[in-house]
Amino acid sequence: MFKKLATATLVTGALLTSSVQAQQWHMPTPYGDANLPTQIAYGFAEDIKNGTDGDITITVHSGASLVKHPEIPRAVRTGQVQLGEIFIGIMGNTHPVFKHDNIPFLATSFEDAKTLWEAAKPQIEKQLDKEGMTLLYTVPWPAQSLYTKKPVNTLADLEGLKMRAYSPSTSRLADLMNTTPTTVQVPEIPQAFSTGIIDAMITSPSTGANGQAWDYLSHYTDIKAWIPKRSSWMQPPLPRRKAGKAFARPPRKTRPRWLKMASPFPSLLLN
């Protein structure tokens, strides 16, 4: 499903290198194999391999096994890995545009999330370009809702709790709700609840189901607060002064059109 991307983006960059040898690339992702975006990452890697006749092989390192989630952007930017996938919102301290999809109740449906993405995408790409990275694709996450150990009817019911935070915006939200923001990565959520490190979290039904939240929580409140996105980015194989726009912006006729691609998930891919 990603063969057009292979020819339009990754292969374009590979052709600019002086080596014709097969390349082994690494792609860290923050979530486990059961998550849909991680499955898409595996499909992406497979199609890149097939589309380049094995010249580029991408190893997907899921569940933050290679690089922890907050460190993935830096790992890509500095060339420690060739590409990676993250929640866009974790880069909120880098530039305000990365916070656009963590604003509560601004976009609570996939249609609204797509409209918001179309408005933000040019600035996202501009900022990534400044940091030496290229946007590959984006996948919306299910709407975020509230998980707690007790019923919640008003904000007062949350006061004093330790709330999981995963981005600058969620940390700020926890402060505004008079809870204590506590950074916990997804693989650590079950243990964090079991040991009392956190008492509540706002996250997706997918994350809750994959982490078997029913084992350590008793209440789920479907607030649909916002729809965050996960994006895959990469660093051009050559310094930008050499690769230039030939890599960062392939010719229009060869650029991928994600929504028209033959894919099991055509409505989820936003690029």
LOKE-171117 format. One record per residue (C-alpha): residue in three letters; chain; x, y, z. Coordinates in nm, 2 decimals. Example, Ala and Ser with C-alpha at 12.3 -4.5 7.8 and 13.67 -1.06 7.14 Angstrom:
BEGIN
r = ala	c = A	px = 1.23	py = -0.45	pz = 0.78
r = ser	c = A	px = 1.37	py = -0.11	pz = 0.71
//
This chain:
BEGIN
r = met	c = A	px = 0.00	py = 0.00	pz = 0.00
r = phe	c = A	px = 0.30	py = 0.23	pz = 0.03
r = lys	c = A	px = 0.47	py = 0.17	pz = -0.30
r = lys	c = A	px = 0.40	py = 0.52	pz = -0.43
r = leu	c = A	px = 0.57	py = 0.66	pz = -0.12
r = ala	c = A	px = 0.87	py = 0.44	pz = -0.19
r = thr	c = A	px = 0.92	py = 0.58	pz = -0.54
r = ala	c = A	px = 0.82	py = 0.93	pz = -0.46
r = thr	c = A	px = 1.00	py = 1.00	pz = -0.13
r = leu	c = A	px = 1.23	py = 0.74	pz = 0.01
r = val	c = A	px = 1.37	py = 0.62	pz = -0.32
r = thr	c = A	px = 1.42	py = 0.97	pz = -0.43
r = gly	c = A	px = 1.64	py = 1.03	pz = -0.13
r = ala	c = A	px = 1.82	py = 0.70	pz = -0.18
r = leu	c = A	px = 1.91	py = 0.78	pz = -0.54
r = leu	c = A	px = 2.08	py = 1.09	pz = -0.42
r = thr	c = A	px = 2.34	py = 0.89	pz = -0.22
r = ser	c = A	px = 2.66	py = 0.78	pz = -0.37
r = ser	c = A	px = 2.62	py = 0.42	pz = -0.25
r = val	c = A	px = 2.41	py = 0.17	pz = -0.44
r = gln	c = A	px = 2.45	py = -0.09	pz = -0.17
r = ala	c = A	px = 2.14	py = -0.22	pz = 0.02
r = gln	c = A	px = 2.05	py = 0.00	pz = 0.31
r = gln	c = A	px = 1.93	py = -0.10	pz = 0.66
r = trp	c = A	px = 1.71	py = 0.16	pz = 0.82
r = his	c = A	px = 1.56	py = 0.17	pz = 1.16
r = met	c = A	px = 1.22	py = 0.31	pz = 1.26
r = pro	c = A	px = 1.14	py = 0.34	pz = 1.63
r = thr	c = A	px = 0.77	py = 0.36	pz = 1.73
r = pro	c = A	px = 0.63	py = 0.42	pz = 2.08
r = tyr	c = A	px = 0.34	py = 0.17	pz = 2.08
r = gly	c = A	px = 0.32	py = -0.21	pz = 2.07
r = asp	c = A	px = 0.25	py = -0.43	pz = 1.78
r = ala	c = A	px = -0.13	py = -0.46	pz = 1.85
r = asn	c = A	px = -0.18	py = -0.08	pz = 1.78
r = leu	c = A	px = -0.32	py = 0.01	pz = 1.43
r = pro	c = A	px = -0.05	py = 0.28	pz = 1.36
r = thr	c = A	px = 0.22	py = 0.03	pz = 1.45
r = gln	c = A	px = 0.07	py = -0.22	pz = 1.21
r = ile	c = A	px = 0.06	py = 0.05	pz = 0.94
r = ala	c = A	px = 0.43	py = 0.11	pz = 1.01
r = tyr	c = A	px = 0.50	py = -0.26	pz = 0.95
r = gly	c = A	px = 0.31	py = -0.25	pz = 0.63
r = phe	c = A	px = 0.49	py = 0.06	pz = 0.53
r = ala	c = A	px = 0.83	py = -0.11	pz = 0.59
r = glu	c = A	px = 0.72	py = -0.41	pz = 0.39
r = asp	c = A	px = 0.61	py = -0.21	pz = 0.09
r = ile	c = A	px = 0.93	py = 0.00	pz = 0.09
r = lys	c = A	px = 1.13	py = -0.33	pz = 0.08
r = asn	c = A	px = 0.92	py = -0.47	pz = -0.20
r = gly	c = A	px = 0.91	py = -0.13	pz = -0.39
r = thr	c = A	px = 1.29	py = -0.10	pz = -0.38
r = asp	c = A	px = 1.36	py = -0.47	pz = -0.46
r = gly	c = A	px = 1.52	py = -0.50	pz = -0.12
r = asp	c = A	px = 1.76	py = -0.21	pz = -0.16
r = ile	c = A	px = 1.60	py = -0.05	pz = 0.15
r = thr	c = A	px = 1.51	py = -0.26	pz = 0.45
r = ile	c = A	px = 1.33	py = -0.09	pz = 0.74
r = thr	c = A	px = 1.33	py = -0.25	pz = 1.08
r = val	c = A	px = 1.04	py = -0.13	pz = 1.29
r = his	c = A	px = 1.12	py = -0.12	pz = 1.67
r = ser	c = A	px = 0.79	py = -0.11	pz = 1.84
r = gly	c = A	px = 0.70	py = -0.04	pz = 2.20
r = ala	c = A	px = 0.98	py = 0.21	pz = 2.25
r = ser	c = A	px = 1.22	py = -0.08	pz = 2.25
r = leu	c = A	px = 1.49	py = 0.11	pz = 2.07
r = val	c = A	px = 1.42	py = 0.48	pz = 2.15
r = lys	c = A	px = 1.19	py = 0.62	pz = 2.41
r = his	c = A	px = 0.89	py = 0.82	pz = 2.28
r = pro	c = A	px = 1.01	py = 1.17	pz = 2.38
r = glu	c = A	px = 1.35	py = 1.10	pz = 2.23
r = ile	c = A	px = 1.24	py = 0.98	pz = 1.89
r = pro	c = A	px = 1.23	py = 1.33	pz = 1.72
r = arg	c = A	px = 1.59	py = 1.40	pz = 1.84
r = ala	c = A	px = 1.71	py = 1.06	pz = 1.72
r = val	c = A	px = 1.57	py = 1.13	pz = 1.38
r = arg	c = A	px = 1.70	py = 1.48	pz = 1.36
r = thr	c = A	px = 2.05	py = 1.39	pz = 1.46
r = gly	c = A	px = 2.06	py = 1.08	pz = 1.24
r = gln	c = A	px = 2.07	py = 0.82	pz = 1.51
r = val	c = A	px = 1.78	py = 0.66	pz = 1.32
r = gln	c = A	px = 1.66	py = 0.72	pz = 0.97
r = leu	c = A	px = 1.29	py = 0.76	pz = 1.05
r = gly	c = A	px = 1.05	py = 0.74	pz = 1.33
r = glu	c = A	px = 0.69	py = 0.76	pz = 1.44
r = ile	c = A	px = 0.55	py = 0.98	pz = 1.72
r = phe	c = A	px = 0.25	py = 1.16	pz = 1.86
r = ile	c = A	px = 0.28	py = 1.50	pz = 1.71
r = gly	c = A	px = 0.19	py = 1.67	pz = 2.04
r = ile	c = A	px = 0.50	py = 1.56	pz = 2.22
r = met	c = A	px = 0.69	py = 1.82	pz = 2.02
r = gly	c = A	px = 0.47	py = 2.10	pz = 2.16
r = asn	c = A	px = 0.77	py = 2.26	pz = 2.34
r = thr	c = A	px = 0.95	py = 2.29	pz = 2.01
r = his	c = A	px = 0.68	py = 2.50	pz = 1.83
r = pro	c = A	px = 0.32	py = 2.58	pz = 1.91
r = val	c = A	px = 0.19	py = 2.43	pz = 1.59
r = phe	c = A	px = 0.27	py = 2.08	pz = 1.72
r = lys	c = A	px = 0.00	py = 2.14	pz = 1.99
r = his	c = A	px = -0.28	py = 2.19	pz = 1.75
r = asp	c = A	px = -0.44	py = 1.85	pz = 1.79
r = asn	c = A	px = -0.41	py = 1.84	pz = 2.17
r = ile	c = A	px = -0.66	py = 2.13	pz = 2.23
r = pro	c = A	px = -0.96	py = 1.99	pz = 2.42
r = phe	c = A	px = -1.29	py = 1.98	pz = 2.23
r = leu	c = A	px = -1.16	py = 2.17	pz = 1.93
r = ala	c = A	px = -1.19	py = 1.87	pz = 1.69
r = thr	c = A	px = -1.37	py = 1.57	pz = 1.83
r = ser	c = A	px = -1.47	py = 1.38	pz = 1.51
r = phe	c = A	px = -1.25	py = 1.24	pz = 1.23
r = glu	c = A	px = -1.40	py = 1.49	pz = 0.99
r = asp	c = A	px = -1.31	py = 1.78	pz = 1.21
r = ala	c = A	px = -0.97	py = 1.63	pz = 1.28
r = lys	c = A	px = -0.90	py = 1.61	pz = 0.90
r = thr	c = A	px = -1.01	py = 1.97	pz = 0.86
r = leu	c = A	px = -0.78	py = 2.08	pz = 1.14
r = trp	c = A	px = -0.49	py = 1.88	pz = 0.99
r = glu	c = A	px = -0.53	py = 2.04	pz = 0.65
r = ala	c = A	px = -0.51	py = 2.38	pz = 0.82
r = ala	c = A	px = -0.20	py = 2.28	pz = 1.03
r = lys	c = A	px = -0.01	py = 2.07	pz = 0.78
r = pro	c = A	px = 0.16	py = 2.35	pz = 0.58
r = gln	c = A	px = 0.31	py = 2.49	pz = 0.91
r = ile	c = A	px = 0.40	py = 2.14	pz = 1.03
r = glu	c = A	px = 0.59	py = 2.08	pz = 0.72
r = lys	c = A	px = 0.76	py = 2.42	pz = 0.73
r = gln	c = A	px = 0.87	py = 2.36	pz = 1.09
r = leu	c = A	px = 0.99	py = 2.01	pz = 1.02
r = asp	c = A	px = 1.19	py = 2.14	pz = 0.72
r = lys	c = A	px = 1.36	py = 2.39	pz = 0.95
r = glu	c = A	px = 1.46	py = 2.10	pz = 1.17
r = gly	c = A	px = 1.59	py = 1.89	pz = 0.88
r = met	c = A	px = 1.30	py = 1.64	pz = 0.87
r = thr	c = A	px = 1.04	py = 1.54	pz = 0.62
r = leu	c = A	px = 0.68	py = 1.43	pz = 0.69
r = leu	c = A	px = 0.60	py = 1.09	pz = 0.55
r = tyr	c = A	px = 0.24	py = 1.01	pz = 0.66
r = thr	c = A	px = 0.00	py = 1.08	pz = 0.94
r = val	c = A	px = -0.26	py = 0.86	pz = 1.11
r = pro	c = A	px = -0.54	py = 1.00	pz = 1.34
r = trp	c = A	px = -0.58	py = 0.83	pz = 1.68
r = pro	c = A	px = -0.92	py = 0.75	pz = 1.83
r = ala	c = A	px = -1.07	py = 1.03	pz = 2.04
r = gln	c = A	px = -0.93	py = 1.06	pz = 2.39
r = ser	c = A	px = -1.14	py = 0.98	pz = 2.69
r = leu	c = A	px = -1.11	py = 0.95	pz = 3.07
r = tyr	c = A	px = -1.00	py = 0.64	pz = 3.27
r = thr	c = A	px = -1.02	py = 0.65	pz = 3.65
r = lys	c = A	px = -1.05	py = 0.43	pz = 3.95
r = lys	c = A	px = -1.37	py = 0.60	pz = 4.07
r = pro	c = A	px = -1.68	py = 0.77	pz = 3.91
r = val	c = A	px = -1.63	py = 1.12	pz = 3.78
r = asn	c = A	px = -1.92	py = 1.35	pz = 3.75
r = thr	c = A	px = -1.75	py = 1.69	pz = 3.79
r = leu	c = A	px = -1.40	py = 1.83	pz = 3.77
r = ala	c = A	px = -1.40	py = 1.84	pz = 4.15
r = asp	c = A	px = -1.39	py = 1.46	pz = 4.15
r = leu	c = A	px = -1.05	py = 1.47	pz = 3.98
r = glu	c = A	px = -0.88	py = 1.72	pz = 4.22
r = gly	c = A	px = -0.57	py = 1.59	pz = 4.38
r = leu	c = A	px = -0.53	py = 1.28	pz = 4.16
r = lys	c = A	px = -0.21	py = 1.19	pz = 3.98
r = met	c = A	px = -0.29	py = 1.22	pz = 3.61
r = arg	c = A	px = -0.09	py = 1.06	pz = 3.33
r = ala	c = A	px = 0.06	py = 1.32	pz = 3.09
r = tyr	c = A	px = 0.21	py = 1.24	pz = 2.75
r = ser	c = A	px = 0.27	py = 1.59	pz = 2.60
r = pro	c = A	px = 0.32	py = 1.95	pz = 2.70
r = ser	c = A	px = -0.05	py = 2.01	pz = 2.64
r = thr	c = A	px = -0.17	py = 1.72	pz = 2.85
r = ser	c = A	px = 0.06	py = 1.83	pz = 3.13
r = arg	c = A	px = -0.09	py = 2.18	pz = 3.12
r = leu	c = A	px = -0.44	py = 2.03	pz = 3.11
r = ala	c = A	px = -0.36	py = 1.82	pz = 3.42
r = asp	c = A	px = -0.25	py = 2.14	pz = 3.60
r = leu	c = A	px = -0.57	py = 2.32	pz = 3.51
r = met	c = A	px = -0.78	py = 2.03	pz = 3.64
r = asn	c = A	px = -0.59	py = 2.06	pz = 3.98
r = thr	c = A	px = -0.43	py = 1.72	pz = 3.92
r = thr	c = A	px = -0.06	py = 1.63	pz = 3.93
r = pro	c = A	px = 0.08	py = 1.56	pz = 3.58
r = thr	c = A	px = 0.29	py = 1.25	pz = 3.57
r = thr	c = A	px = 0.48	py = 1.14	pz = 3.26
r = val	c = A	px = 0.43	py = 0.77	pz = 3.20
r = gln	c = A	px = 0.50	py = 0.59	pz = 2.87
r = val	c = A	px = 0.24	py = 0.35	pz = 2.73
r = pro	c = A	px = 0.43	py = 0.03	pz = 2.80
r = glu	c = A	px = 0.45	py = 0.14	pz = 3.17
r = ile	c = A	px = 0.08	py = 0.23	pz = 3.22
r = pro	c = A	px = -0.04	py = -0.10	pz = 3.38
r = gln	c = A	px = 0.25	py = -0.10	pz = 3.64
r = ala	c = A	px = 0.20	py = 0.28	pz = 3.70
r = phe	c = A	px = -0.16	py = 0.23	pz = 3.80
r = ser	c = A	px = -0.09	py = -0.09	pz = 4.00
r = thr	c = A	px = 0.18	py = 0.08	pz = 4.20
r = gly	c = A	px = -0.01	py = 0.41	pz = 4.25
r = ile	c = A	px = 0.22	py = 0.63	pz = 4.04
r = ile	c = A	px = -0.09	py = 0.75	pz = 3.85
r = asp	c = A	px = -0.46	py = 0.75	pz = 3.94
r = ala	c = A	px = -0.62	py = 0.86	pz = 3.61
r = met	c = A	px = -0.54	py = 0.91	pz = 3.25
r = ile	c = A	px = -0.69	py = 1.06	pz = 2.93
r = thr	c = A	px = -0.62	py = 0.83	pz = 2.64
r = ser	c = A	px = -0.78	py = 0.64	pz = 2.36
r = pro	c = A	px = -1.01	py = 0.33	pz = 2.37
r = ser	c = A	px = -0.74	py = 0.16	pz = 2.17
r = thr	c = A	px = -0.47	py = 0.22	pz = 2.43
r = gly	c = A	px = -0.70	py = 0.12	pz = 2.70
r = ala	c = A	px = -0.80	py = -0.21	pz = 2.53
r = asn	c = A	px = -0.44	py = -0.30	pz = 2.43
r = gly	c = A	px = -0.33	py = -0.24	pz = 2.79
r = gln	c = A	px = -0.62	py = -0.43	pz = 2.94
r = ala	c = A	px = -0.73	py = -0.13	pz = 3.15
r = trp	c = A	px = -1.01	py = -0.33	pz = 3.30
r = asp	c = A	px = -0.75	py = -0.51	pz = 3.51
r = tyr	c = A	px = -0.65	py = -0.20	pz = 3.71
r = leu	c = A	px = -0.93	py = 0.05	pz = 3.65
r = ser	c = A	px = -1.30	py = 0.05	pz = 3.71
r = his	c = A	px = -1.44	py = 0.36	pz = 3.52
r = tyr	c = A	px = -1.43	py = 0.48	pz = 3.17
r = thr	c = A	px = -1.59	py = 0.82	pz = 3.08
r = asp	c = A	px = -1.64	py = 0.88	pz = 2.70
r = ile	c = A	px = -1.56	py = 1.25	pz = 2.68
r = lys	c = A	px = -1.40	py = 1.25	pz = 2.33
r = ala	c = A	px = -1.18	py = 1.53	pz = 2.43
r = trp	c = A	px = -0.96	py = 1.55	pz = 2.12
r = ile	c = A	px = -0.82	py = 1.34	pz = 1.83
r = pro	c = A	px = -0.44	py = 1.34	pz = 1.83
r = lys	c = A	px = -0.24	py = 1.22	pz = 1.54
r = arg	c = A	px = 0.07	py = 1.00	pz = 1.50
r = ser	c = A	px = 0.31	py = 1.10	pz = 1.23
r = ser	c = A	px = 0.61	py = 0.93	pz = 1.07
r = trp	c = A	px = 0.90	py = 1.15	pz = 0.98
r = met	c = A	px = 1.25	py = 1.10	pz = 0.84
r = gln	c = A	px = 1.57	py = 1.28	pz = 0.79
r = pro	c = A	px = 1.71	py = 1.31	pz = 0.43
r = pro	c = A	px = 1.99	py = 1.07	pz = 0.37
r = leu	c = A	px = 2.22	py = 1.35	pz = 0.25
r = pro	c = A	px = 2.28	py = 1.70	pz = 0.41
r = arg	c = A	px = 2.01	py = 1.93	pz = 0.29
r = arg	c = A	px = 2.26	py = 2.14	pz = 0.10
r = lys	c = A	px = 2.32	py = 1.84	pz = -0.13
r = ala	c = A	px = 1.98	py = 1.67	pz = -0.13
r = gly	c = A	px = 1.79	py = 2.00	pz = -0.14
r = lys	c = A	px = 1.44	py = 2.02	pz = -0.26
r = ala	c = A	px = 1.48	py = 1.71	pz = -0.48
r = phe	c = A	px = 1.43	py = 1.50	pz = -0.17
r = ala	c = A	px = 1.22	py = 1.73	pz = 0.05
r = arg	c = A	px = 0.96	py = 1.80	pz = -0.22
r = pro	c = A	px = 0.95	py = 1.54	pz = -0.50
r = pro	c = A	px = 0.79	py = 1.66	pz = -0.83
r = arg	c = A	px = 0.42	py = 1.70	pz = -0.81
r = lys	c = A	px = 0.34	py = 1.43	pz = -1.05
r = thr	c = A	px = 0.53	py = 1.17	pz = -0.84
r = arg	c = A	px = 0.41	py = 1.28	pz = -0.50
r = pro	c = A	px = 0.19	py = 1.02	pz = -0.31
r = arg	c = A	px = -0.18	py = 1.08	pz = -0.29
r = trp	c = A	px = -0.26	py = 0.89	pz = 0.03
r = leu	c = A	px = -0.63	py = 0.91	pz = 0.03
r = lys	c = A	px = -0.65	py = 0.75	pz = -0.32
r = met	c = A	px = -0.41	py = 0.47	pz = -0.25
r = ala	c = A	px = -0.53	py = 0.11	pz = -0.25
r = ser	c = A	px = -0.50	py = 0.05	pz = 0.12
r = pro	c = A	px = -0.69	py = -0.13	pz = 0.39
r = phe	c = A	px = -0.70	py = 0.20	pz = 0.58
r = pro	c = A	px = -0.77	py = 0.46	pz = 0.31
r = ser	c = A	px = -0.98	py = 0.69	pz = 0.54
r = leu	c = A	px = -0.71	py = 0.69	pz = 0.81
r = leu	c = A	px = -0.41	py = 0.82	pz = 0.62
r = leu	c = A	px = -0.42	py = 1.20	pz = 0.61
r = asn	c = A	px = -0.12	py = 1.28	pz = 0.38
//
